[in-house]
């Protein structure tokens, strides 16, 4: 497995000056033939914020409620912003090999850099979401008289951890997604319901054990990287908290294992991808 990891870093070193260019081109690709271009990302995010804001008011009992010490709307929007990045990784990220089949099927191309520049492209597209979140939080903090207590280091950690997770997850999962159509269908079915298990609408520590009727299952879900990223992002912005080192340790172990397996899988499969796509 050492050989596969060395190959990963070798391809990144040799192509580092092209990674951002490829990422920017990929970020523009979905909307380049539209009138608004990348502004469609802003419009889509605004629609989601409004729709789920209404959902929270209607279902959770109004804007004056609080969850884990945060106003409900603030709890929702920070959770949604973190989820957007995760959801993009779960969807577009695992599809990164197929999205770029027009490149490597015609020329020799460093396959191992594809998950990296595609994840970077997702962050470029989501930049508008962060700007919108900042505006919403400033308004809500004034409207609800809830003082924001932002932990800059916690926020930087959350963004960096989300990026690293996006790369290693895409590195690992895109191989299976590319070579097996049955896996794609099963994967899509699972991802559709995953959103409702995330701590976006409810408290992961209070509501989830009651909804699942199991403290043990709720505790296990709380240790997943999805929960860690959403909670660390939210708590860094609203409560001024840096994630506990124990949670960071669990997350790091998961990422390292996923990275090693992803390097191994991609190294073994890259020569046959053209036959499947």
N, C-alpha and C positions, 0 to 999 in steps of 0.2 A: 504493500500500500504506500510505502515511501516514494516509490517511483511515480505513482499516480499524483501524489501531492506535489512533488517537484515539477511535474508536467503542468499542473494548474498554475503555479506561480511563474513558471517559465513563459507560458503563453501570455500571461498578464503583463509580465515585464516587457516582452517583445512587442506587445500591441497596446501599451498604455496610452500612447498619444492618439489612438483611434477610438478608445472606449467612449470618451465623452461625445465625440462626433457621432458615433453610431447610436448612442443613447438619445441624443437630441433629434436625430433623424427618425428614430423609432417613436419618440414622443409626438412628433408632428404627423406621423404617417396616418393615424386614424382620422384626423380632421383636416388634412392639408387641402382636400378638394371641396371643403365647405366654405361658405361665405365668412363665418365668424372664426374659422380656424380653431386655435387652441382655446379661444374664449368659450367654446362649448363646454370645456371642463368646468369653468366658473358657473355657467348656467345650470349644468347638471347638478353640481354640488349645492347650489342655492335651492333647487327644487327639493333635493333630499332633506336639507336642513329644515325647510318649511314643513314638508310632509311629516317628518318624524317629530318635529316640534309639536305639531298639532296632535299627533298620536300620543305623545307623552302627556300633554295637557288633558286630553280626553280620557285616557286609560288610567294614568297614575294619579288623577285627582287634582289636577290644576298646577299652575306655575309656582304656587307658593309652597309646595311640598319640598322635602329635602331627602336626599339619599346619601348615606355615608357622610353626612355633614356638608353636602353640596346642594345648591338649588337644583331641582330636577332637570331643568333645561340645560344648565351648565354641565351636569353629569352626563346628559344625553349627548350633547354636541362634542365634548371632549372624547367620549367613547366612540362616537361615530367617526371622528377624524382618524383615530388610531385604527379603527376597523377598516376604513377605506384602503389604507396601505396594506393591511393583511389580506383583505379580500382581493385586491389587485394581484398580490403575490399568488394567492390560491387559484386565481383564474388565469390572468395573462401570464404570470410568471411560469407556471407549469407548461404553458403552451409555447414557451419561448423558442424551442427547437423547431416546431412546426411553423411558427411565424417567420422564421428565417431560412426556410428550406430553399428559397429562391437563390440564396447565397451559396450555401455549402454544397448544394446539389450540382453546381456548375463549376465552382473553383475550390481549391484547397483552402479551408478556412479554419481558424482556431476555435473549435467548438466550445472549449472550456470558458471562453470569455463571453459567450452568449448570455448566460444567466446574469452575469455582472452588468453588462450594459443594458439589458432589458429591465433589470431592477432599478438601475439608475434612471432609466426613462420613466418608470412609474413615479419616482420621486419628483422628477421634473414636472410631470403632469399634475401632481398633487400639490405643487407649490401654492397654487391658487387656493387650495383648501385651507392651508395653514394661514394664509392672509385673511381669508374669510372668517376662520375661527377666531383669530385675534380681534377682529372687529366685533364679532358677536359677543365674545367674552367681555370686552370693554363695556359694551352696552348693557349686558346682563349684570355685570358687577355694579354698575351705577344704578340700574333699575331695581335690583334685589338688595342693594346695599351690602353686597358680599365682597369683601376685600380679597382680591387675588393675591396669592402668596406663591409666586413662581420660583421654583428652584432651577436655576439655569443649568447646573450640572446634571440634575435629574432629567431635564428636558433634552439636553444634548445626548445624554446616555440613551434615552428612549428612541430618539431619531436614529442614532448610530446603530443601536441594537436591532431596530426594525430593518435597517438596510442590510446588515449582516445576515439576519434571519431570512430576508427575502432572497439573498444570493444563494445561501446554502440549501434552502428549501427547494428553490427552482433547480439547483444543481442536482439534487437528489431525486425529486419527483418527476422532472421533465423526461427523464429516460423512460420510465414506465409509461408515462402519458403518451410518448411518441410511438412506441413500438406496439402498443396494445389498444385496440379500439374498445374492447370489452372493459378494460381498466378505465378508459376515458368516461364511458357511460356510468360506471359505478362511482367514479370520483365525482362527476357532476351531480349525481343524486345526493351524495353525502354533503358536498359543499352547500347545496341549496338550503339544507336545514341547519348547518353549522352556525349561521348568523344568530339563530334564536337561542343558542346555548351560551353566547358570549355575554359578558357583564356590561351590556349597553343599556338595556331597559331596567334592569334590577341589580340589586347589590349581590355581589358574588359571595359575600360572607353571611348575609342575613336572609335574602329572599331565596337564593338557589337551594340551600339545604331543605327548605320547606317545600319548594316546588318539586324537587327530586325525591323527597321523603327519604333522604339518605345523607348523613353527614360525611360518610366515607367517600361516596361518589363525588360529592361537591368538593371535598378536599382534594381529590385526584384531579378534577377539572381545574381547580385553582392553581395547580402546579404546571399546567400546560404553558407553552411559550405564548400562546394567544392571550391568555389571561394576564400573563406577566407583562406583555407589551402594552396592553390596553390600560391596565391599572397603573403601571409606572408612568405612562404618558399623562394620564388624568391626574394622578396624585402630584406629579411634578408641577403641573400648571395651577391646580386649584388649591392644594394643601401644602405646597412647598416641601414635599417629601422626596427624599432619594430612596430608591428601592433597597430593601434589606439585602445585605451581602449574601445571606443564605439563598434568597430567591435568584440573585444574579449568578451564584454558583451553580444552581440547578439548571438555569437557562444556558450557561456557558457549556456545561457538560453535554446537554442536548445538542447544542449547535456544533460542537466539536465532533460528536459522533456522526451527526448528519453530514457534516462537511467531508469527513473521511469516506463515508459510504458513497456520497455523491461523486467525489473524485474518482473512486474506483469504478462506479457504474458508468460514468461518462467516458472514462478512458477506454473501457471495454466495448462500449456500444457505438462510439463515434464513427467507426469504420463501416458500420452497417446502417446508419440512419437513412442514407439515401435510398436504400431498398424499401424502407417503410413509409417514406413521405412522398 
